[in-house]
Amino acid sequence: MSAPTLTTERLTLRGHHPDDLDALAAMWADPAVYAMIGGKPRPREEVWIRLLRSVGCWTLFGYGAWVVCDRTSGEVLGDIGLLESRRAIVPELTVPEVGWTLVPAAHGRGYAGEAMRAVLGWAEAQGIGRTCCIIDPDNAASIRLAEKLGYRVPVEGVYHDRAILIFHRG
């Protein structure tokens, strides 16, 4: 299975393509992006592996992440969706994880919420009602968004020796 295309009022969510590497690598190299997601820039090689993981997730699990694009210009605004990452998180994640990452120019404009509502609506239509997300405890904007999306009762966790909050929905 490949990623279906989802559209919202302002956005197109589509499957990953090798041509997305430059835009996604630039996003992950920006301190405004990685400061609250791991605290260090992602090398181009790691971004490539993430892109391949997104494609593979669709193939193996029937869900995955999308590239978020401006519906009018086609500009890549981010990477968003469901993950089956099998990360070494304590406590272990037992349901699909969701995540949202946008370029700094898209921050604070409601794009993440708009895209995530489309993703969660699609997931629920597929019978995927229970999901979780991990957020840096200092990332107030993402915590607010998670709560608006119905994620509740954060549990403290650890990933790569850093404190995280794990929110559950459904």
C-alpha positions as CSV (number, residue, x, y, z in Angstrom):
1,M,0.0,0.0,0.0
2,S,1.2,3.5,-0.7
3,A,0.1,6.7,1.1
4,P,-3.3,8.0,-0.1
5,T,-3.4,11.7,-0.8
6,L,-5.4,13.8,1.7
7,T,-6.4,17.3,1.1
8,T,-7.6,20.0,3.5
9,E,-8.5,23.6,3.0
10,R,-4.9,24.8,2.7
11,L,-2.8,21.6,2.5
12,T,-2.1,18.5,0.4
13,L,-0.7,15.5,2.3
14,R,1.0,13.0,-0.1
15,G,3.4,10.1,0.0
16,H,7.1,10.6,0.3
17,H,9.2,10.7,-2.9
18,P,13.0,10.7,-3.3
19,D,12.7,14.3,-4.7
20,D,11.6,15.4,-1.2
21,L,15.0,14.8,0.3
22,D,16.4,18.3,-0.1
23,A,13.4,20.0,1.4
24,L,13.2,17.6,4.3
25,A,16.9,17.7,5.0
26,A,16.8,21.5,5.1
27,M,13.9,21.3,7.5
28,W,15.7,18.9,9.9
29,A,18.9,21.1,9.8
30,D,17.0,24.1,11.1
31,P,17.5,24.8,14.9
32,A,13.8,26.0,15.1
33,V,12.8,22.5,14.1
34,Y,15.2,20.2,15.9
35,A,15.5,22.1,19.2
36,M,12.5,20.3,20.6
37,I,12.9,17.1,18.7
38,G,16.1,15.5,19.7
39,G,18.1,18.7,20.2
40,K,20.5,18.2,17.3
41,P,20.3,18.6,13.5
42,R,19.5,15.5,11.5
43,P,22.2,14.6,9.0
44,R,21.1,14.2,5.4
45,E,21.7,10.5,5.6
46,E,19.4,10.1,8.6
47,V,16.7,12.2,6.8
48,W,17.0,9.8,3.8
49,I,16.5,6.8,6.1
50,R,13.5,8.5,7.7
51,L,12.1,9.0,4.2
52,L,12.6,5.4,3.4
53,R,11.1,4.4,6.7
54,S,8.0,6.3,5.8
55,V,7.6,4.5,2.5
56,G,8.3,1.2,4.2
57,C,5.8,1.8,7.0
58,W,3.0,2.1,4.4
59,T,4.1,-1.1,2.7
60,L,4.3,-3.2,5.9
61,F,1.6,-1.7,8.1
62,G,-0.9,0.1,5.8
63,Y,-0.3,3.4,7.5
64,G,2.6,5.9,7.8
65,A,3.6,9.5,7.3
66,W,2.8,12.1,4.7
67,V,4.7,15.0,3.2
68,V,2.7,18.2,3.9
69,C,2.6,20.6,1.0
70,D,0.9,24.0,0.5
71,R,-2.1,23.2,-1.6
72,T,-1.6,26.2,-3.8
73,S,2.2,26.4,-4.4
74,G,3.1,22.8,-3.7
75,E,5.9,23.9,-1.4
76,V,6.9,21.3,1.1
77,L,5.9,22.4,4.6
78,G,6.7,19.3,6.7
79,D,6.4,15.7,7.5
80,I,3.4,14.4,9.5
81,G,1.5,11.2,10.3
82,L,1.7,7.8,11.9
83,L,4.8,6.0,12.8
84,E,5.7,2.4,13.6
85,S,9.2,3.3,14.8
86,R,9.9,0.6,17.4
87,R,12.1,3.1,19.3
88,A,13.8,2.4,22.6
89,I,11.4,4.5,24.6
90,V,10.7,3.8,28.3
91,P,7.9,3.0,28.8
92,E,7.5,1.1,25.5
93,L,4.9,2.4,23.0
94,T,2.2,-0.1,22.4
95,V,0.1,1.7,19.8
96,P,1.0,3.6,16.6
97,E,2.7,6.9,17.3
98,V,1.8,10.2,15.6
99,G,4.1,13.0,14.9
100,W,4.2,16.4,13.3
101,T,7.2,18.4,12.1
102,L,6.9,21.6,10.0
103,V,9.3,24.1,8.5
104,P,9.6,27.2,10.7
105,A,7.7,29.4,8.2
106,A,4.7,27.2,8.8
107,H,4.9,27.4,12.6
108,G,2.0,29.1,14.4
109,R,-0.3,29.1,11.4
110,G,-2.5,26.2,12.3
111,Y,-1.1,23.9,9.7
112,A,-0.1,21.1,12.1
113,G,-3.6,21.0,13.6
114,E,-5.3,21.1,10.1
115,A,-3.0,18.3,8.8
116,M,-3.3,16.2,12.0
117,R,-7.1,16.4,12.0
118,A,-7.0,15.0,8.4
119,V,-4.6,12.3,9.5
120,L,-6.6,11.3,12.5
121,G,-9.8,11.2,10.5
122,W,-8.2,8.9,8.0
123,A,-6.7,6.7,10.8
124,E,-10.1,6.4,12.5
125,A,-11.7,5.4,9.2
126,Q,-9.2,2.6,8.9
127,G,-9.9,1.4,12.4
128,I,-6.9,2.9,14.0
129,G,-8.5,4.7,17.0
130,R,-5.7,4.4,19.6
131,T,-2.5,6.4,19.0
132,C,0.1,8.1,21.1
133,C,2.6,11.0,20.6
134,I,5.8,11.9,22.4
135,I,6.6,15.5,23.1
136,D,9.5,17.3,24.8
137,P,8.3,18.7,28.2
138,D,9.4,22.2,27.1
139,N,7.5,22.2,23.8
140,A,4.4,24.1,25.0
141,A,3.1,24.6,21.4
142,S,3.0,20.8,20.6
143,I,1.6,20.0,24.0
144,R,-1.3,22.5,23.4
145,L,-1.9,20.9,19.9
146,A,-1.8,17.4,21.3
147,E,-4.5,18.4,23.9
148,K,-6.6,20.1,21.2
149,L,-6.4,16.8,19.2
150,G,-7.7,14.8,22.2
151,Y,-4.4,13.5,23.6
152,R,-4.6,13.2,27.3
153,V,-2.9,12.2,30.6
154,P,0.8,12.5,29.7
155,V,3.1,9.8,31.1
156,E,6.7,10.7,31.8
157,G,9.1,8.7,29.7
158,V,12.7,8.7,28.5
159,Y,14.2,8.5,25.0
160,H,17.9,8.8,24.3
161,D,18.5,9.9,28.0
162,R,16.1,12.8,27.6
163,A,12.8,13.3,29.4
164,I,9.7,13.1,27.2
165,L,6.0,13.2,27.7
166,I,3.9,10.4,26.2
167,F,0.3,11.4,25.4
168,H,-2.5,8.8,24.5
169,R,-5.7,9.2,22.5
170,G,-8.5,6.8,22.0
